[in-house]
Amino acid sequence: MTNDDFESKPVQLAISRKDAQWMKASLNDDEEEDDE
């Protein structure tokens, strides 16, 4: 992956990272609620 490829898809990468963080946060929240 070259810098040009990275700069041409910054939005897709940002969305992918946000989706991953959101999914992890949701799973963590569910686990915490279940523990309570």
DACORUR-V497233 format. One line per field, one symbol per residue. burial: I if it has 16 or more other ideal C-beta (glycine too) atoms within 10 Angstrom, else O. A space follows every 50 residues. Layout:
burial = ???
This chain:
burial = OOOOOOOOOOOOOOOOOOOOOOOOOOOOOOOOOOOO
